Amino acid sequence: MTVLLDVRGLRVVFSGFVALDGLDLTVEEGELRFLIGPNGAGKTTLIDVVTGLTRPVAGSVRFGGTELVGRREHRIVRLGVGRTFQTATVFEELTVLENLDLAASFRLSLPSLLRKRRGVSDEVASALETAELTALADRPAGVLSHGQRQWLEIGMLLVQRPRLLLLDEPVAGMSKDERERTGELLQRIAATHTVVVVEHDMEFLRRYARKVTVMHQGRVLREGSVAEVQDDPEVREVYLGRSAVRGAAAEEVS
Ligand SMILES: Nc1ncnc2c1ncn2[C@@H]1O[C@H](COP(=O)(O)OP(=O)(O)OP(=O)(O)O)[C@@H](O)[C@H]1O
């Protein structure tokens, strides 16, 4: 297996508070990896460092052999790293199709952008299909449900042809039906991409996770299958010791 993401000794400090404390993490090409951990464990901070939003004080992030630390966000996107945020960022006045087209144009050179394009490109059509948004292609993104917005945002990543997708709590706030459809979407994407998902929803994890990394206090506490991490006494202790753990995670791990 080829290592796609190799994080070594990552340290992030916010005004004296250590958010990542020498974090090591390896993700292989083609993996679907779930990242869990109590609030404040450093999961989002890790994604922020990988995508160039936050600078570490120490450590390295190698992506396909290229160092990402010190690179600007748009360069990292161009290298093939795509992310979603907890709140989907779509252009509400534009249609679903226009949002995808705009995201796809990000990769194009200026001459291709200036050339008048007709119809729907293959990759936009394929993203519409993967995200099950074909029937909504001409609707303004502003009228989409919470779930549909998340799928559109994922579609907007796909048209940029990323090698690695980082999804931050994709099912947060979703209905049962939307969670299920997101799980299926995740499986379709994971068949052709490397995906790292931050998620608290244990039911979702049990259903769709293969390998799980548990973070705690800015480090990796444990790695394994859902069953392995759920049975781990230290993982249980970390979750049980906190009353603020969101929703099902605390009950389910305990
Ligand atoms: N910009 C910032 N300035 C100061 N502290 C920050 C900043 N960003 C994150 N932190 C702190 O760093 C710690 C790690 O935050 P992070 O958001 O990475 O955790 P998380 O594991 O993603 O948690 P959650 O599950 O709640 O999203 C938290 O204690 C948070 O308050």
The ligand as a Tripos MOL2 file, in Angstrom:
@<TRIPOS>MOLECULE
LIG
   31    33     1     0     0
SMALL
NO_CHARGES

@<TRIPOS>ATOM
      1 N1         -8.1740   29.4940   16.6920 N.pl3     1 LIG1
      2 C1         -8.1400   29.0020   17.9260 C.ar      1 LIG1
      3 N2         -7.7340   29.7510   18.9750 N.ar      1 LIG1
      4 C2         -7.6890   29.2490   20.2220 C.ar      1 LIG1
      5 N3         -7.9940   27.9780   20.5420 N.ar      1 LIG1
      6 C3         -8.4100   27.1820   19.5370 C.ar      1 LIG1
      7 C4         -8.5050   27.6390   18.1880 C.ar      1 LIG1
      8 N4         -8.9380   26.6000   17.4250 N.ar      1 LIG1
      9 C5         -9.1160   25.5530   18.2500 C.ar      1 LIG1
     10 N5         -8.7940   25.8990   19.5210 N.ar      1 LIG1
     11 C6         -8.8220   25.0180   20.6840 C.3       1 LIG1
     12 O1         -8.0480   23.8820   20.3770 O.3       1 LIG1
     13 C7         -8.6630   22.6990   20.8870 C.3       1 LIG1
     14 C8         -8.8690   21.7060   19.7770 C.3       1 LIG1
     15 O2         -9.9410   22.1860   18.9700 O.3       1 LIG1
     16 P1        -10.5210   21.3630   17.7420 P.3       1 LIG1
     17 O3        -11.6230   22.1900   17.1700 O.co2     1 LIG1
     18 O4         -9.4240   20.9530   16.8510 O.co2     1 LIG1
     19 O5        -11.1030   20.0860   18.4590 O.3       1 LIG1
     20 P2        -12.0620   18.9720   17.8750 P.3       1 LIG1
     21 O6        -11.4880   17.6650   18.2560 O.co2     1 LIG1
     22 O7        -12.2990   19.2260   16.4390 O.co2     1 LIG1
     23 O8        -13.3630   19.2380   18.7220 O.3       1 LIG1
     24 P3        -14.9270   19.1980   18.2940 P.3       1 LIG1
     25 O9        -15.2840   17.7630   18.3060 O.co2     1 LIG1
     26 O10       -15.5670   19.9610   19.3930 O.co2     1 LIG1
     27 O11       -15.0720   19.8570   16.9460 O.co2     1 LIG1
     28 C9         -9.9600   23.1460   21.5730 C.3       1 LIG1
     29 O12        -9.7250   23.2410   22.9630 O.3       1 LIG1
     30 C10       -10.2320   24.4980   20.9600 C.3       1 LIG1
     31 O13       -10.9030   25.3440   21.8850 O.3       1 LIG1
@<TRIPOS>BOND
     1     1     2 1
     2     2     3 ar
     3     2     7 ar
     4     3     4 ar
     5     4     5 ar
     6     5     6 ar
     7     6     7 ar
     8     6    10 ar
     9     7     8 ar
    10     8     9 ar
    11     9    10 ar
    12    10    11 1
    13    11    12 1
    14    11    30 1
    15    12    13 1
    16    13    14 1
    17    13    28 1
    18    14    15 1
    19    15    16 1
    20    16    17 2
    21    16    18 1
    22    16    19 1
    23    19    20 1
    24    20    21 2
    25    20    22 1
    26    20    23 1
    27    23    24 1
    28    24    25 2
    29    24    26 1
    30    24    27 1
    31    28    29 1
    32    28    30 1
    33    30    31 1
@<TRIPOS>SUBSTRUCTURE
     1 LIG1         1 GROUP 0 **** ****
